[in-house]
């Protein structure tokens, strides 16, 4: 079973098939989602100390933080989907 990796910046990747949503972290519901995930130990911080610019929701119910713009990650995801 071959898995396609989605580059989320600074050497970090996630399995593309498991991504449910890629969203901007600026709204109140997204901040609440991030805080809830942190409390429940479901948060993966892949920002390497940089500002969070995207939140990636996985089908495993994990929340991944990225320092790359959500639009950039979405474009990378679309490119991977087209190449299949």
N, CA, C and O atoms as a GROMACS GRO file, in nm:
protein
  336
    1UNK      N    1   0.084  -0.118   0.000
    1UNK     CA    2   0.000   0.000   0.000
    1UNK      C    3   0.088   0.124   0.000
    1UNK      O    4   0.161   0.150   0.096
    2UNK      N    5   0.083   0.199  -0.106
    2UNK     CA    6   0.166   0.317  -0.119
    2UNK      C    7   0.092   0.439  -0.067
    2UNK      O    8  -0.025   0.460  -0.099
    3UNK      N    9   0.160   0.521   0.013
    3UNK     CA   10   0.100   0.641   0.068
    3UNK      C   11   0.166   0.764   0.009
    3UNK      O   12   0.288   0.767  -0.010
    4UNK      N   13   0.086   0.865  -0.020
    4UNK     CA   14   0.136   0.990  -0.075
    4UNK      C   15   0.155   1.089   0.039
    4UNK      O   16   0.063   1.112   0.117
    5UNK      N   17   0.274   1.146   0.049
    5UNK     CA   18   0.302   1.242   0.155
    5UNK      C   19   0.281   1.384   0.106
    5UNK      O   20   0.320   1.420  -0.005
    6UNK      N   21   0.218   1.465   0.191
    6UNK     CA   22   0.193   1.606   0.163
    6UNK      C   23   0.292   1.688   0.245
    6UNK      O   24   0.293   1.678   0.368
    7UNK      N   25   0.374   1.767   0.178
    7UNK     CA   26   0.473   1.852   0.245
    7UNK      C   27   0.400   1.968   0.313
    7UNK      O   28   0.332   2.047   0.247
    8UNK      N   29   0.415   1.978   0.446
    8UNK     CA   30   0.352   2.088   0.519
    8UNK      C   31   0.455   2.188   0.570
    8UNK      O   32   0.425   2.270   0.657
    9UNK      N   33   0.576   2.180   0.516
    9UNK     CA   34   0.678   2.279   0.544
    9UNK      C   35   0.785   2.237   0.642
    9UNK      O   36   0.759   2.161   0.736
   10UNK      N   37   0.906   2.287   0.618
   10UNK     CA   38   1.020   2.271   0.706
   10UNK      C   39   1.050   2.124   0.737
   10UNK      O   40   1.080   2.087   0.850
   11UNK      N   41   1.041   2.041   0.633
   11UNK     CA   42   1.076   1.900   0.646
   11UNK      C   43   0.968   1.812   0.705
   11UNK      O   44   0.992   1.694   0.730
   12UNK      N   45   0.851   1.865   0.729
   12UNK     CA   46   0.741   1.787   0.786
   12UNK      C   47   0.642   1.748   0.677
   12UNK      O   48   0.618   1.822   0.582
   13UNK      N   49   0.583   1.629   0.693
   13UNK     CA   50   0.486   1.579   0.596
   13UNK      C   51   0.374   1.505   0.669
   13UNK      O   52   0.392   1.458   0.781
   14UNK      N   53   0.258   1.497   0.603
   14UNK     CA   54   0.147   1.416   0.652
   14UNK      C   55   0.101   1.328   0.536
   14UNK      O   56   0.129   1.358   0.420
   15UNK      N   57   0.031   1.220   0.567
   15UNK     CA   58  -0.022   1.132   0.463
   15UNK      C   59  -0.142   1.203   0.400
   15UNK      O   60  -0.241   1.230   0.468
   16UNK      N   61  -0.133   1.232   0.271
   16UNK     CA   62  -0.234   1.312   0.201
   16UNK      C   63  -0.373   1.250   0.208
   16UNK      O   64  -0.472   1.322   0.220
   17UNK      N   65  -0.382   1.118   0.200
   17UNK     CA   66  -0.512   1.051   0.199
   17UNK      C   67  -0.585   1.066   0.332
   17UNK      O   68  -0.706   1.043   0.338
   18UNK      N   69  -0.516   1.103   0.438
   18UNK     CA   70  -0.577   1.112   0.571
   18UNK      C   71  -0.618   1.254   0.607
   18UNK      O   72  -0.672   1.276   0.715
   19UNK      N   73  -0.592   1.352   0.518
   19UNK     CA   74  -0.628   1.491   0.544
   19UNK      C   75  -0.778   1.510   0.523
   19UNK      O   76  -0.832   1.473   0.419
   20UNK      N   77  -0.843   1.567   0.624
   20UNK     CA   78  -0.986   1.597   0.615
   20UNK      C   79  -1.008   1.743   0.576
   20UNK      O   80  -1.093   1.773   0.493
   21UNK      N   81  -0.929   1.834   0.636
   21UNK     CA   82  -0.946   1.977   0.609
   21UNK      C   83  -0.815   2.051   0.630
   21UNK      O   84  -0.732   2.013   0.712
   22UNK      N   85  -0.799   2.157   0.552
   22UNK     CA   86  -0.686   2.249   0.566
   22UNK      C   87  -0.748   2.387   0.584
   22UNK      O   88  -0.810   2.440   0.491
   23UNK      N   89  -0.733   2.447   0.701
   23UNK     CA   90  -0.802   2.572   0.732
   23UNK      C   91  -0.706   2.677   0.788
   23UNK      O   92  -0.597   2.646   0.837
   24UNK      N   93  -0.750   2.802   0.780
   24UNK     CA   94  -0.676   2.913   0.838
   24UNK      C   95  -0.701   2.917   0.988
   24UNK      O   96  -0.813   2.889   1.032
   25UNK      N   97  -0.602   2.951   1.068
   25UNK     CA   98  -0.617   2.945   1.214
   25UNK      C   99  -0.677   3.070   1.278
   25UNK      O  100  -0.680   3.080   1.400
   26UNK      N  101  -0.724   3.165   1.199
   26UNK     CA  102  -0.759   3.296   1.253
   26UNK      C  103  -0.897   3.306   1.318
   26UNK      O  104  -0.918   3.396   1.400
   27UNK      N  105  -0.990   3.220   1.284
   27UNK     CA  106  -1.125   3.234   1.339
   27UNK      C  107  -1.135   3.174   1.480
   27UNK      O  108  -1.054   3.089   1.518
   28UNK      N  109  -1.233   3.219   1.554
   28UNK     CA  110  -1.253   3.171   1.691
   28UNK      C  111  -1.278   3.020   1.697
   28UNK      O  112  -1.223   2.953   1.785
   29UNK      N  113  -1.359   2.963   1.606
   29UNK     CA  114  -1.379   2.817   1.612
   29UNK      C  115  -1.249   2.739   1.589
   29UNK      O  116  -1.230   2.633   1.650
   30UNK      N  117  -1.161   2.789   1.504
   30UNK     CA  118  -1.035   2.720   1.479
   30UNK      C  119  -0.942   2.731   1.600
   30UNK      O  120  -0.869   2.637   1.630
   31UNK      N  121  -0.944   2.844   1.668
   31UNK     CA  122  -0.864   2.859   1.790
   31UNK      C  123  -0.916   2.763   1.898
   31UNK      O  124  -0.837   2.705   1.973
   32UNK      N  125  -1.047   2.747   1.906
   32UNK     CA  126  -1.108   2.655   2.001
   32UNK      C  127  -1.071   2.511   1.966
   32UNK      O  128  -1.041   2.430   2.054
   33UNK      N  129  -1.075   2.478   1.836
   33UNK     CA  130  -1.036   2.345   1.789
   33UNK      C  131  -0.892   2.314   1.830
   33UNK      O  132  -0.863   2.205   1.879
   34UNK      N  133  -0.804   2.410   1.811
   34UNK     CA  134  -0.662   2.394   1.847
   34UNK      C  135  -0.646   2.375   1.998
   34UNK      O  136  -0.572   2.288   2.043
   35UNK      N  137  -0.716   2.457   2.076
   35UNK     CA  138  -0.706   2.447   2.222
   35UNK      C  139  -0.761   2.314   2.274
   35UNK      O  140  -0.702   2.253   2.363
   36UNK      N  141  -0.874   2.270   2.217
   36UNK     CA  142  -0.932   2.142   2.257
   36UNK      C  143  -0.837   2.027   2.224
   36UNK      O  144  -0.819   1.935   2.305
   37UNK      N  145  -0.777   2.032   2.105
   37UNK     CA  146  -0.683   1.927   2.064
   37UNK      C  147  -0.561   1.924   2.157
   37UNK      O  148  -0.510   1.818   2.191
   38UNK      N  149  -0.515   2.042   2.196
   38UNK     CA  150  -0.399   2.049   2.288
   38UNK      C  151  -0.433   1.985   2.422
   38UNK      O  152  -0.354   1.910   2.477
   39UNK      N  153  -0.552   2.016   2.475
   39UNK     CA  154  -0.594   1.960   2.604
   39UNK      C  155  -0.607   1.808   2.598
   39UNK      O  156  -0.574   1.738   2.694
   40UNK      N  157  -0.655   1.757   2.484
   40UNK     CA  158  -0.679   1.614   2.468
   40UNK      C  159  -0.558   1.539   2.412
   40UNK      O  160  -0.567   1.421   2.379
   41UNK      N  161  -0.445   1.608   2.401
   41UNK     CA  162  -0.319   1.548   2.352
   41UNK      C  163  -0.332   1.494   2.209
   41UNK      O  164  -0.277   1.389   2.177
   42UNK      N  165  -0.407   1.566   2.124
   42UNK     CA  166  -0.424   1.529   1.983
   42UNK      C  167  -0.356   1.630   1.891
   42UNK      O  168  -0.370   1.622   1.769
   43UNK      N  169  -0.283   1.725   1.948
   43UNK     CA  170  -0.222   1.833   1.870
   43UNK      C  171  -0.080   1.797   1.830
   43UNK      O  172  -0.001   1.751   1.913
   44UNK      N  173  -0.048   1.816   1.702
   44UNK     CA  174   0.087   1.795   1.651
   44UNK      C  175   0.136   1.931   1.600
   44UNK      O  176   0.080   1.985   1.504
   45UNK      N  177   0.238   1.985   1.663
   45UNK     CA  178   0.290   2.116   1.625
   45UNK      C  179   0.410   2.098   1.532
   45UNK      O  180   0.519   2.060   1.575
   46UNK      N  181   0.388   2.126   1.402
   46UNK     CA  182   0.495   2.114   1.302
   46UNK      C  183   0.542   2.252   1.257
   46UNK      O  184   0.594   2.266   1.146
   47UNK      N  185   0.525   2.354   1.342
   47UNK     CA  186   0.564   2.490   1.304
   47UNK      C  187   0.711   2.519   1.331
   47UNK      O  188   0.765   2.617   1.280
   48UNK      N  189   0.776   2.435   1.411
   48UNK     CA  190   0.917   2.455   1.448
   48UNK      C  191   0.939   2.593   1.508
   48UNK      O  192   1.038   2.660   1.478
   49UNK      N  193   0.846   2.637   1.594
   49UNK     CA  194   0.860   2.764   1.665
   49UNK      C  195   0.814   2.886   1.587
   49UNK      O  196   0.824   2.998   1.636
   50UNK      N  197   0.765   2.866   1.468
   50UNK     CA  198   0.718   2.978   1.386
   50UNK      C  199   0.569   3.001   1.410
   50UNK      O  200   0.503   2.922   1.478
   51UNK      N  201   0.518   3.108   1.353
   51UNK     CA  202   0.375   3.141   1.366
   51UNK      C  203   0.290   3.036   1.294
   51UNK      O  204   0.325   2.992   1.184
   52UNK      N  205   0.179   2.997   1.356
   52UNK     CA  206   0.087   2.902   1.294
   52UNK      C  207   0.009   2.972   1.183
   52UNK      O  208  -0.059   3.072   1.208
   53UNK      N  209   0.019   2.920   1.061
   53UNK     CA  210  -0.050   2.980   0.947
   53UNK      C  211  -0.153   2.886   0.885
   53UNK      O  212  -0.230   2.926   0.799
   54UNK      N  213  -0.154   2.760   0.930
   54UNK     CA  214  -0.252   2.664   0.879
   54UNK      C  215  -0.278   2.558   0.985
   54UNK      O  216  -0.189   2.520   1.061
   55UNK      N  217  -0.402   2.510   0.987
   55UNK     CA  218  -0.441   2.399   1.072
   55UNK      C  219  -0.488   2.288   0.980
   55UNK      O  220  -0.574   2.309   0.894
   56UNK      N  221  -0.432   2.169   0.999
   56UNK     CA  222  -0.468   2.054   0.917
   56UNK      C  223  -0.538   1.953   1.007
   56UNK      O  224  -0.483   1.907   1.107
   57UNK      N  225  -0.662   1.919   0.971
   57UNK     CA  226  -0.740   1.823   1.047
   57UNK      C  227  -0.727   1.688   0.978
   57UNK      O  228  -0.749   1.676   0.857
   58UNK      N  229  -0.690   1.586   1.055
   58UNK     CA  230  -0.669   1.452   1.001
   58UNK      C  231  -0.787   1.361   1.034
   58UNK      O  232  -0.863   1.389   1.126
   59UNK      N  233  -0.803   1.253   0.959
   59UNK     CA  234  -0.912   1.160   0.983
   59UNK      C  235  -0.894   1.081   1.113
   59UNK      O  236  -0.989   1.017   1.160
   60UNK      N  237  -0.776   1.085   1.170
   60UNK     CA  238  -0.750   1.020   1.299
   60UNK      C  239  -0.789   1.110   1.416
   60UNK      O  240  -0.766   1.075   1.532
   61UNK      N  241  -0.848   1.226   1.385
   61UNK     CA  242  -0.891   1.326   1.482
   61UNK      C  243  -0.774   1.406   1.539
   61UNK      O  244  -0.792   1.480   1.636
   62UNK      N  245  -0.655   1.394   1.480
   62UNK     CA  246  -0.542   1.475   1.520
   62UNK      C  247  -0.550   1.610   1.448
   62UNK      O  248  -0.605   1.621   1.338
   63UNK      N  249  -0.493   1.711   1.511
   63UNK     CA  250  -0.487   1.845   1.454
   63UNK      C  251  -0.339   1.880   1.439
   63UNK      O  252  -0.263   1.876   1.536
   64UNK      N  253  -0.299   1.914   1.317
   64UNK     CA  254  -0.159   1.943   1.287
   64UNK      C  255  -0.145   2.092   1.257
   64UNK      O  256  -0.220   2.146   1.176
   65UNK      N  257  -0.050   2.157   1.322
   65UNK     CA  258  -0.023   2.298   1.298
   65UNK      C  259   0.094   2.312   1.201
   65UNK      O  260   0.192   2.239   1.211
   66UNK      N  261   0.081   2.406   1.106
   66UNK     CA  262   0.188   2.429   1.009
   66UNK      C  263   0.219   2.578   1.001
   66UNK      O  264   0.131   2.662   1.023
   67UNK      N  265   0.344   2.611   0.969
   67UNK     CA  266   0.386   2.749   0.953
   67UNK      C  267   0.373   2.795   0.808
   67UNK      O  268   0.408   2.909   0.776
   68UNK      N  269   0.323   2.709   0.721
   68UNK     CA  270   0.301   2.742   0.580
   68UNK      C  271   0.156   2.787   0.563
   68UNK      O  272   0.067   2.733   0.628
   69UNK      N  273   0.131   2.885   0.475
   69UNK     CA  274  -0.004   2.935   0.450
   69UNK      C  275  -0.097   2.821   0.409
   69UNK      O  276  -0.057   2.730   0.336
   70UNK      N  277  -0.221   2.826   0.456
   70UNK     CA  278  -0.318   2.721   0.422
   70UNK      C  279  -0.343   2.713   0.271
   70UNK      O  280  -0.367   2.604   0.218
   71UNK      N  281  -0.337   2.827   0.202
   71UNK     CA  282  -0.356   2.827   0.057
   71UNK      C  283  -0.244   2.749  -0.013
   71UNK      O  284  -0.269   2.676  -0.110
   72UNK      N  285  -0.122   2.765   0.035
   72UNK     CA  286  -0.007   2.694  -0.023
   72UNK      C  287  -0.022   2.544  -0.003
   72UNK      O  288   0.002   2.466  -0.096
   73UNK      N  289  -0.060   2.504   0.117
   73UNK     CA  290  -0.078   2.361   0.144
   73UNK      C  291  -0.192   2.306   0.059
   73UNK      O  292  -0.183   2.194   0.008
   74UNK      N  293  -0.299   2.382   0.045
   74UNK     CA  294  -0.413   2.339  -0.038
   74UNK      C  295  -0.372   2.320  -0.183
   74UNK      O  296  -0.416   2.225  -0.248
   75UNK      N  297  -0.288   2.409  -0.234
   75UNK     CA  298  -0.238   2.396  -0.372
   75UNK      C  299  -0.153   2.270  -0.386
   75UNK      O  300  -0.164   2.198  -0.485
   76UNK      N  301  -0.069   2.243  -0.288
   76UNK     CA  302   0.014   2.122  -0.291
   76UNK      C  303  -0.074   1.997  -0.288
   76UNK      O  304  -0.048   1.899  -0.359
   77UNK      N  305  -0.179   2.002  -0.207
   77UNK     CA  306  -0.272   1.889  -0.197
   77UNK      C  307  -0.343   1.867  -0.331
   77UNK      O  308  -0.356   1.754  -0.377
   78UNK      N  309  -0.388   1.976  -0.394
   78UNK     CA  310  -0.457   1.965  -0.523
   78UNK      C  311  -0.364   1.909  -0.630
   78UNK      O  312  -0.406   1.829  -0.713
   79UNK      N  313  -0.238   1.950  -0.627
   79UNK     CA  314  -0.139   1.900  -0.722
   79UNK      C  315  -0.119   1.749  -0.705
   79UNK      O  316  -0.109   1.675  -0.803
   80UNK      N  317  -0.113   1.704  -0.579
   80UNK     CA  318  -0.100   1.560  -0.554
   80UNK      C  319  -0.223   1.484  -0.604
   80UNK      O  320  -0.210   1.375  -0.660
   81UNK      N  321  -0.341   1.541  -0.582
   81UNK     CA  322  -0.466   1.475  -0.624
   81UNK      C  323  -0.474   1.464  -0.776
   81UNK      O  324  -0.522   1.365  -0.829
   82UNK      N  325  -0.425   1.568  -0.846
   82UNK     CA  326  -0.427   1.567  -0.992
   82UNK      C  327  -0.330   1.464  -1.050
   82UNK      O  328  -0.357   1.405  -1.154
   83UNK      N  329  -0.220   1.442  -0.981
   83UNK     CA  330  -0.116   1.352  -1.035
   83UNK      C  331  -0.152   1.204  -1.018
   83UNK      O  332  -0.081   1.118  -1.070
   84UNK      N  333  -0.260   1.173  -0.948
   84UNK     CA  334  -0.299   1.033  -0.928
   84UNK      C  335  -0.371   0.978  -1.048
   84UNK      O  336  -0.411   0.862  -1.047
   0.00000   0.00000   0.00000
